[in-house]
Amino acid sequence: MLSQRVKQILGLIATALFATFIFGLSHSISTGFAGFWGGLPFALIAIFVVGMACYDLWEETTKQKD
C-alpha cells in the first residue's frame, strides 16, 4: 500500500500530465482548421473535465478512509 505522501506526489504528476495533454489538444483544435469558435465547445468540455480530475485528486488525497 502506498503512503499518503507518495499518493499525493503521483497524483499531482498524473493530473499535470493529463491536463497538459488535454489543454494541448484543445489548443491544437482551436488553432487548426476548426478555428477558435469551432474549438470552443471542446475547450469548455476540457476545462470541465480537468476540473473534475483536480477535484478527484483533492478528494482522494485529503479525505480520511475508514
C-alpha positions as CSV (number, residue, x, y, z in Angstrom):
1,M,0.0,0.0,0.0
2,L,1.3,3.5,-0.9
3,S,1.8,6.1,1.8
4,Q,-0.3,9.2,1.7
5,R,2.7,11.4,0.6
6,V,3.5,9.1,-2.3
7,K,-0.2,9.1,-3.4
8,Q,-0.2,12.9,-3.4
9,I,3.0,13.2,-5.5
10,L,2.0,10.6,-8.0
11,G,-1.5,12.1,-8.2
12,L,-0.1,15.6,-8.9
13,I,2.2,14.3,-11.6
14,A,-0.5,12.3,-13.3
15,T,-3.0,15.1,-13.1
16,A,-0.5,17.6,-14.5
17,L,0.3,15.3,-17.4
18,F,-3.4,14.7,-18.1
19,A,-4.1,18.5,-18.0
20,T,-1.1,19.2,-20.3
21,F,-2.3,16.7,-22.9
22,I,-5.9,17.9,-22.8
23,F,-5.1,21.6,-23.0
24,G,-2.6,20.9,-25.8
25,L,-5.2,19.0,-27.7
26,S,-7.6,21.9,-27.2
27,H,-5.1,24.4,-28.4
28,S,-4.3,22.3,-31.4
29,I,-8.0,22.1,-32.3
30,S,-8.6,25.8,-31.8
31,T,-5.6,26.9,-33.9
32,G,-6.2,24.4,-36.7
33,F,-8.9,24.0,-39.2
34,A,-11.8,24.4,-36.7
35,G,-10.7,27.8,-35.6
36,F,-11.5,29.5,-32.3
37,W,-15.3,29.2,-32.5
38,G,-15.2,25.6,-33.7
39,G,-12.8,24.6,-31.0
40,L,-14.6,26.5,-28.2
41,P,-17.0,23.6,-27.3
42,F,-14.1,21.2,-26.9
43,A,-12.2,23.8,-24.8
44,L,-15.2,24.2,-22.4
45,I,-15.5,20.5,-22.1
46,A,-11.8,20.2,-21.5
47,I,-11.8,22.8,-18.7
48,F,-14.7,20.9,-17.1
49,V,-13.0,17.5,-17.3
50,V,-9.7,18.8,-16.0
51,G,-11.6,20.5,-13.1
52,M,-13.2,17.1,-12.3
53,A,-9.8,15.4,-12.3
54,C,-8.4,18.1,-9.9
55,Y,-11.4,17.6,-7.6
56,D,-10.9,13.9,-7.6
57,L,-7.2,14.3,-6.8
58,W,-8.1,16.6,-3.9
59,E,-10.8,14.2,-2.7
60,E,-8.5,11.1,-2.9
61,T,-5.5,12.7,-1.2
62,T,-7.2,14.7,1.6
63,K,-10.1,12.7,2.8
64,Q,-9.6,10.1,5.5
65,K,-10.5,6.5,4.8
66,D,-12.4,4.5,7.5
